[in-house]
Amino acid sequence: MTIKEIQEEIIDEFSMFDDWMERYEYIIELGKSLPIIDENYKLDENLIKGCQSKVWLYSELENETIKYTADSDAILTKGIVALLLRVYSGQKPADILTAETGFIDEIGLKEHLSPTRANGLVSMVKQIKMYAIAQQTKLAN
C-alpha cells in the first residue's frame, strides 16, 4: 500500500468513533500491538528530542525501503508512534520525504493532544523524515 492509501485507511478508521475517548482507547490499543523493540536500540542516540515521554526510534534499510522500530515509556505516546510507523515503515525514503502529514489533522489528533504531546508528535514526524534523508543518502552512494 502507498503512504496515501494507508493514511486514507486511518482516516476511515477514526471516522467510525463517536468521541475522543474511543479514539484514545483505539490509539492505546495500537500501542499495545507495537512489536517489542530490540533492547540494543534503546540508546540515548535513538531518543527523540522534544518528546515529553521517552520515545526511541530506530531505522534500517531493507530492500530499498525503511523499516522503523520504536518504543515509548508512555502508553498513549506508544500508540501515536505505532500509528506513524504504520504509515511510514516499509516505504521508500523518497516517498516518506514527499508524503503529506495532513492525515494527522484530519483525524483531529494534534488538536486533542496536550501542547507538549503535540510538540512530541511533530518531533516524531521530523525524526522519521531525518532517518529517510539519511537512508536515501545511503541508497544514492
Residue frames as a rotation matrix with the C-alpha (Angstrom) as fourth column:
MET 1
0.573 0.819 0.000 0.00
0.819 -0.573 0.000 0.00
0.000 0.000 -1.000 0.00
THR 2
-0.162 -0.587 0.793 1.12
0.474 -0.751 -0.459 3.56
0.866 0.302 0.400 -0.63
ILE 3
-0.907 -0.200 -0.371 1.52
0.422 -0.429 -0.799 6.07
0.000 -0.881 0.474 2.18
LYS 4
-0.745 0.666 0.037 -1.56
-0.640 -0.729 0.243 7.94
0.189 0.157 0.969 0.92
GLU 5
-0.061 0.742 -0.668 -3.67
-0.240 0.638 0.731 4.73
0.969 0.205 0.139 0.92
ILE 6
-0.403 -0.155 -0.902 -2.59
0.753 0.503 -0.423 3.90
0.520 -0.850 -0.086 4.49
GLN 7
-0.994 0.031 -0.104 -3.41
0.030 -0.839 -0.543 7.45
-0.104 -0.543 0.833 5.60
GLU 8
-0.440 0.888 -0.130 -6.88
-0.699 -0.248 0.671 7.19
0.564 0.386 0.730 3.99
GLU 9
-0.076 0.353 -0.933 -7.44
0.287 0.903 0.319 3.89
0.955 -0.244 -0.170 5.79
ILE 10
-0.725 -0.267 -0.635 -6.53
0.677 -0.106 -0.729 5.51
0.127 -0.958 0.258 9.13
ILE 11
-0.891 0.450 0.063 -8.87
-0.452 -0.892 -0.016 8.46
0.049 -0.043 0.998 8.45
ASP 12
-0.142 0.867 -0.478 -11.69
-0.440 0.378 0.815 5.99
0.887 0.326 0.328 7.72
GLU 13
-0.261 -0.023 -0.965 -10.96
0.645 0.739 -0.193 4.04
0.718 -0.673 -0.178 10.91
PHE 14
-0.915 -0.157 -0.371 -11.01
0.392 -0.569 -0.723 7.18
-0.097 -0.807 0.582 13.07
SER 15
-0.710 0.701 0.066 -14.27
-0.589 -0.643 0.489 8.36
0.385 0.309 0.870 11.49
MET 16
-0.175 0.650 -0.739 -16.01
0.180 0.760 0.625 5.28
0.968 -0.023 -0.250 12.95
PHE 17
-0.536 -0.084 -0.840 -15.54
0.831 0.122 -0.543 6.54
0.147 -0.989 0.004 16.51
ASP 18
0.439 0.849 0.295 -18.13
0.727 -0.529 0.437 8.88
0.527 0.023 -0.849 18.01
ASP 19
0.975 -0.076 0.208 -15.95
-0.179 -0.827 0.533 10.64
0.131 -0.557 -0.820 20.55
TRP 20
0.299 -0.954 0.019 -12.36
-0.675 -0.225 -0.703 11.23
0.675 0.197 -0.711 21.55
MET 21
0.113 -0.239 0.965 -12.37
-0.865 0.453 0.213 8.82
-0.488 -0.859 -0.156 24.47
GLU 22
0.825 0.230 0.515 -12.99
0.021 0.900 -0.436 5.98
-0.564 0.371 0.738 21.99
ARG 23
0.831 -0.556 -0.023 -10.22
-0.126 -0.148 -0.981 7.32
0.542 0.818 -0.193 19.75
TYR 24
0.115 -0.796 0.595 -7.78
-0.972 -0.213 -0.097 7.49
0.203 -0.567 -0.798 22.69
GLU 25
0.372 0.092 0.923 -8.66
-0.501 0.858 0.116 3.89
-0.781 -0.506 0.366 23.58
TYR 26
0.984 0.013 0.178 -8.01
0.145 0.524 -0.839 2.87
-0.104 0.851 0.514 19.97
ILE 27
0.521 -0.846 0.116 -4.63
-0.534 -0.428 -0.729 4.65
0.666 0.318 -0.674 19.95
ILE 28
0.062 -0.460 0.886 -3.70
-0.956 0.226 0.185 2.90
-0.285 -0.859 -0.426 23.22
GLU 29
0.706 0.251 0.663 -4.66
-0.107 0.962 -0.250 -0.46
-0.700 0.106 0.706 21.67
LEU 30
0.903 -0.426 -0.057 -2.40
-0.058 0.011 -0.998 0.33
0.426 0.905 -0.014 18.69
GLY 31
0.201 -0.858 0.473 0.44
-0.902 -0.351 -0.252 0.97
0.382 -0.375 -0.844 21.13
LYS 32
0.263 -0.044 0.964 -0.09
-0.659 0.721 0.213 -2.42
-0.704 -0.692 0.161 22.76
SER 33
0.883 0.130 0.451 0.27
0.195 0.773 -0.604 -4.08
-0.427 0.621 0.657 19.34
LEU 34
0.669 -0.708 -0.227 3.57
-0.709 -0.515 -0.482 -2.35
0.225 0.483 -0.846 18.58
PRO 35
0.688 -0.464 -0.557 6.28
0.340 0.885 -0.318 -5.01
0.641 0.030 0.767 18.20
ILE 36
0.843 -0.440 -0.310 8.83
0.264 -0.164 0.951 -5.01
-0.469 -0.883 -0.022 21.02
ILE 37
0.760 -0.646 -0.075 11.92
-0.504 -0.512 -0.696 -3.01
0.411 0.567 -0.714 20.12
ASP 38
0.417 -0.737 -0.532 15.29
0.606 0.661 -0.442 -4.69
0.678 -0.138 0.722 20.46
GLU 39
0.831 -0.097 -0.547 16.86
0.472 -0.398 0.787 -3.51
-0.294 -0.912 -0.285 23.73
ASN 40
-0.185 -0.972 0.145 20.04
0.888 -0.102 0.448 -2.71
-0.421 0.212 0.882 21.76
TYR 41
-0.320 0.138 0.937 18.15
0.686 -0.648 0.330 0.17
0.653 0.749 0.113 20.10
LYS 42
0.787 0.601 -0.136 17.06
0.507 -0.506 0.698 1.76
0.350 -0.618 -0.703 23.39
LEU 43
-0.243 -0.940 -0.237 20.04
0.970 -0.241 -0.039 4.10
-0.021 -0.240 0.971 23.34
ASP 44
0.003 0.180 -0.984 20.22
0.378 -0.911 -0.166 7.82
-0.926 -0.371 -0.070 24.01
GLU 45
-0.833 -0.399 -0.383 21.16
-0.175 -0.467 0.867 8.40
-0.525 0.789 0.319 20.35
ASN 46
-0.791 0.599 0.122 17.78
0.428 0.400 0.810 6.91
0.437 0.693 -0.573 19.33
LEU 47
-0.259 0.692 -0.674 15.74
0.789 -0.251 -0.560 9.05
-0.557 -0.677 -0.481 21.73
ILE 48
0.003 0.347 0.938 13.57
0.797 -0.568 0.207 11.64
0.604 0.747 -0.278 20.02
LYS 49
-0.868 -0.320 -0.380 14.30
0.481 -0.733 -0.481 15.14
-0.125 -0.600 0.790 21.28
GLY 50
-0.818 0.559 0.138 11.26
-0.493 -0.803 0.335 17.25
0.298 0.206 0.932 22.06
CYS 51
-0.002 0.819 -0.574 9.06
0.043 0.574 0.818 14.49
0.999 -0.023 -0.036 23.45
GLN 52
0.241 0.208 0.948 7.70
-0.885 -0.354 0.302 14.75
0.398 -0.912 0.099 26.98
SER 53
0.772 0.002 0.636 7.99
-0.334 0.853 0.401 10.99
-0.542 -0.522 0.659 27.42
LYS 54
-0.354 -0.934 0.053 10.84
-0.493 0.234 0.838 8.80
-0.795 0.270 -0.543 26.24
VAL 55
0.850 0.526 0.031 10.49
-0.232 0.428 -0.874 7.67
-0.472 0.735 0.486 22.63
TRP 56
-0.303 -0.933 0.195 13.10
-0.222 0.269 0.937 5.55
-0.927 0.241 -0.289 20.93
LEU 57
0.836 0.513 -0.193 13.08
-0.290 0.115 -0.950 5.37
-0.465 0.851 0.245 17.14
TYR 58
-0.291 -0.924 0.247 15.41
-0.226 0.317 0.921 3.27
-0.929 0.212 -0.302 15.03
SER 59
0.740 0.522 -0.425 15.54
-0.530 0.063 -0.845 2.76
-0.414 0.851 0.323 11.28
GLU 60
-0.363 -0.838 0.408 17.26
-0.124 0.477 0.870 0.38
-0.923 0.265 -0.277 8.94
LEU 61
-0.099 0.227 -0.969 17.27
-0.977 -0.208 0.051 -0.03
-0.190 0.951 0.242 5.20
GLU 62
-0.418 0.060 0.907 15.73
-0.030 0.996 -0.080 -3.27
-0.908 -0.060 -0.415 3.97
ASN 63
-0.319 0.240 0.917 15.31
0.885 0.421 0.198 -3.90
-0.338 0.875 -0.346 0.21
GLU 64
-0.786 -0.148 0.600 15.35
0.430 -0.828 0.360 -0.16
0.444 0.541 0.715 -0.56
THR 65
0.349 0.855 0.383 12.60
0.088 -0.437 0.895 0.54
0.933 -0.279 -0.228 1.99
ILE 66
-0.598 -0.524 0.606 12.95
-0.506 -0.340 -0.793 1.78
0.622 -0.781 -0.062 5.55
LYS 67
0.187 0.584 -0.790 11.91
0.492 0.641 0.590 -0.41
0.851 -0.499 -0.167 8.42
TYR 68
-0.285 -0.197 0.938 11.28
-0.601 -0.726 -0.335 1.59
0.747 -0.659 0.088 11.58
THR 69
0.020 0.325 -0.946 11.07
0.721 0.651 0.239 0.19
0.693 -0.686 -0.221 15.08
ALA 70
-0.398 -0.078 0.914 10.09
-0.352 -0.907 -0.230 2.25
0.848 -0.413 0.333 18.10
ASP 71
-0.080 0.408 -0.910 9.02
0.854 0.498 0.148 2.20
0.514 -0.765 -0.388 21.72
SER 72
-0.213 0.037 0.976 7.89
-0.327 -0.945 -0.036 4.63
0.921 -0.326 0.213 24.39
ASP 73
-0.913 -0.121 -0.389 7.56
0.319 0.383 -0.867 4.62
0.253 -0.916 -0.311 28.14
ALA 74
-0.619 0.774 -0.134 4.09
-0.454 -0.492 -0.743 6.23
-0.641 -0.399 0.655 27.86
ILE 75
-0.443 0.471 0.763 1.18
0.501 0.836 -0.225 4.13
-0.744 0.282 -0.606 26.57
LEU 76
0.671 0.712 -0.209 -0.58
0.239 -0.474 -0.848 6.90
-0.702 0.518 -0.488 24.61
THR 77
0.260 -0.683 -0.682 2.69
-0.799 -0.549 0.245 8.02
-0.542 0.482 -0.688 23.03
LYS 78
-0.675 -0.473 0.567 3.41
-0.160 0.843 0.513 4.40
-0.721 0.256 -0.644 22.13
GLY 79
0.117 0.826 0.551 0.07
0.642 0.361 -0.677 4.33
-0.758 0.433 -0.488 20.29
ILE 80
0.753 0.109 -0.648 0.87
-0.282 -0.837 -0.468 7.54
-0.594 0.536 -0.600 18.42
VAL 81
-0.246 -0.918 -0.311 4.24
-0.811 0.019 0.585 6.19
-0.531 0.396 -0.749 17.31
ALA 82
-0.502 0.148 0.852 2.55
0.292 0.956 0.006 2.90
-0.814 0.251 -0.523 16.28
LEU 83
0.623 0.783 0.001 0.23
0.350 -0.277 -0.895 4.94
-0.700 0.557 -0.446 14.06
LEU 84
0.517 -0.514 -0.684 3.18
-0.723 -0.691 -0.028 6.75
-0.458 0.509 -0.729 12.47
LEU 85
-0.562 -0.767 0.311 5.10
-0.496 0.613 0.616 3.51
-0.662 0.192 -0.724 11.90
ARG 86
0.017 0.664 0.748 2.05
0.482 0.650 -0.588 2.02
-0.876 0.370 -0.309 10.22
VAL 87
0.887 0.337 -0.316 2.19
-0.046 -0.617 -0.786 4.89
-0.460 0.711 -0.532 7.72
TYR 88
0.596 -0.703 -0.387 5.93
-0.801 -0.556 -0.222 5.17
-0.059 0.442 -0.895 7.15
SER 89
-0.201 -0.722 0.662 7.59
-0.559 0.640 0.528 1.82
-0.805 -0.264 -0.532 7.91
GLY 90
-0.091 0.094 0.991 8.18
0.537 0.843 -0.030 -0.32
-0.839 0.530 -0.127 4.82
GLN 91
0.908 0.418 0.034 8.15
0.277 -0.537 -0.797 2.69
-0.315 0.733 -0.603 2.48
LYS 92
0.204 -0.837 0.508 10.87
0.902 -0.041 -0.430 4.08
0.380 0.546 0.747 0.20
PRO 93
-0.380 -0.442 -0.812 12.84
0.776 -0.631 -0.020 7.04
-0.503 -0.638 0.583 1.60
ALA 94
-0.979 -0.009 0.205 11.80
0.139 -0.767 0.627 9.32
0.151 0.642 0.752 -1.29
ASP 95
-0.185 0.983 0.001 8.11
0.383 0.071 0.921 8.54
0.905 0.171 -0.389 -0.67
ILE 96
0.164 0.176 -0.971 8.49
0.986 -0.034 0.161 9.28
-0.005 -0.984 -0.179 3.04
LEU 97
-0.681 -0.563 -0.469 10.14
0.573 -0.808 0.137 12.62
-0.456 -0.175 0.873 2.29
THR 98
-0.924 0.348 0.158 7.40
-0.109 -0.637 0.763 13.75
0.366 0.688 0.627 -0.11
ALA 99
-0.357 0.835 -0.418 4.49
0.780 0.513 0.359 12.41
0.514 -0.198 -0.834 1.97
GLU 100
-0.213 0.437 0.874 1.97
-0.384 -0.860 0.337 14.87
0.899 -0.263 0.351 3.34
THR 101
-0.909 -0.080 -0.410 1.10
0.330 0.466 -0.821 14.68
0.256 -0.881 -0.397 7.03
GLY 102
-0.627 0.714 0.312 -2.41
-0.631 -0.700 0.334 16.13
0.457 0.012 0.889 6.70
PHE 103
-0.021 0.639 -0.769 -3.98
0.133 0.764 0.631 12.90
0.991 -0.089 -0.101 7.93
ILE 104
-0.683 -0.299 -0.667 -2.84
0.681 0.071 -0.729 13.84
0.265 -0.952 0.155 11.45
ASP 105
-0.919 0.385 -0.088 -5.00
-0.337 -0.881 -0.333 16.97
-0.205 -0.276 0.939 11.31
GLU 106
-0.418 0.797 -0.435 -7.84
-0.584 0.131 0.802 15.16
0.696 0.589 0.411 9.53
ILE 107
-0.082 0.384 -0.920 -8.24
0.514 0.807 0.291 12.66
0.854 -0.449 -0.264 12.35
GLY 108
0.651 0.397 0.647 -8.01
-0.196 -0.736 0.648 15.56
0.733 -0.548 -0.401 14.83
LEU 109
0.466 -0.495 -0.733 -5.05
0.763 0.644 0.051 14.08
0.447 -0.583 0.678 16.65
LYS 110
-0.535 -0.816 0.220 -2.92
0.593 -0.548 -0.590 17.19
0.602 -0.185 0.777 17.11
GLU 111
-0.336 0.465 0.819 -5.80
-0.416 -0.853 0.314 19.30
0.845 -0.235 0.481 18.44
HIS 112
0.747 0.665 -0.009 -6.74
-0.318 0.369 0.873 16.65
0.584 -0.649 0.487 21.02
LEU 113
0.258 -0.741 -0.620 -3.25
0.804 0.520 -0.288 16.29
0.536 -0.424 0.730 22.47
SER 114
0.706 -0.157 -0.690 -1.69
0.434 -0.674 0.597 18.41
-0.559 -0.721 -0.408 25.18
PRO 115
0.878 -0.380 -0.292 0.71
-0.479 -0.711 -0.515 21.03
-0.012 0.592 -0.806 23.76
THR 116
-0.039 -0.956 0.292 3.75
-0.838 0.191 0.511 19.02
-0.544 -0.225 -0.808 24.90
ARG 117
-0.052 0.083 0.995 2.41
0.239 0.969 -0.068 15.81
-0.970 0.234 -0.070 23.30
ALA 118
0.911 0.396 0.112 1.56
0.222 -0.242 -0.945 17.73
-0.347 0.886 -0.308 20.09
ASN 119
0.514 -0.815 -0.267 5.16
-0.848 -0.530 -0.014 19.01
-0.130 0.234 -0.964 20.00
GLY 120
-0.247 -0.579 0.777 6.35
-0.462 0.776 0.431 15.45
-0.852 -0.252 -0.459 20.55
LEU 121
0.491 0.527 0.693 4.23
0.399 0.572 -0.717 14.29
-0.774 0.629 0.071 17.60
VAL 122
0.949 -0.199 -0.243 5.87
-0.315 -0.614 -0.724 16.91
-0.005 0.763 -0.646 15.38
SER 123
0.091 -0.976 0.196 9.29
-0.928 -0.012 0.371 15.79
-0.360 -0.216 -0.908 16.65
MET 124
-0.003 -0.030 1.000 8.46
-0.002 1.000 0.030 12.14
-1.000 -0.002 -0.003 15.83
VAL 125
0.860 0.371 0.350 7.48
0.350 0.070 -0.934 13.01
-0.371 0.926 -0.069 12.25
LYS 126
0.722 -0.655 -0.222 10.64
-0.692 -0.677 -0.251 15.15
0.015 0.335 -0.942 11.88
GLN 127
-0.120 -0.811 0.573 12.84
-0.722 0.467 0.511 12.29
-0.682 -0.353 -0.641 13.10
ILE 128
0.344 0.325 0.881 11.15
0.334 0.835 -0.438 9.80
-0.878 0.445 0.179 10.75
LYS 129
0.994 0.053 0.092 11.90
0.105 -0.387 -0.916 12.18
-0.013 0.921 -0.390 7.86
MET 130
0.420 -0.907 0.026 15.51
-0.885 -0.404 0.230 12.74
-0.198 -0.119 -0.973 9.06
TYR 131
-0.109 -0.408 0.906 16.09
-0.199 0.902 0.382 8.99
-0.974 -0.139 -0.180 9.01
ALA 132
0.701 0.438 0.563 14.57
0.455 0.333 -0.826 8.91
-0.549 0.835 0.034 5.50
ILE 133
0.847 -0.477 -0.234 17.11
-0.528 -0.700 -0.481 11.54
0.066 0.531 -0.845 4.36
ALA 134
-0.001 -0.903 0.431 19.97
-0.843 0.232 0.486 9.50
-0.538 -0.363 -0.761 5.87
GLN 135
0.007 0.057 0.998 18.77
0.146 0.988 -0.058 6.26
-0.989 0.146 -0.001 4.30
GLN 136
0.934 0.332 0.131 18.18
0.192 -0.156 -0.969 7.89
-0.302 0.930 -0.209 0.91
THR 137
0.510 -0.834 -0.211 21.78
-0.853 -0.522 0.004 9.14
-0.113 0.178 -0.977 1.02
LYS 138
-0.221 -0.569 0.792 22.94
-0.432 0.785 0.444 5.53
-0.875 -0.244 -0.419 1.58
LEU 139
0.455 0.496 0.739 20.90
0.429 0.606 -0.670 4.40
-0.780 0.622 0.063 -1.43
ALA 140
0.970 -0.054 -0.238 22.44
-0.216 -0.642 -0.735 7.11
-0.113 0.765 -0.634 -3.62
ASN 141
0.204 -0.979 0.025 26.00
-0.919 -0.182 0.351 6.02
-0.339 -0.095 -0.936 -2.80
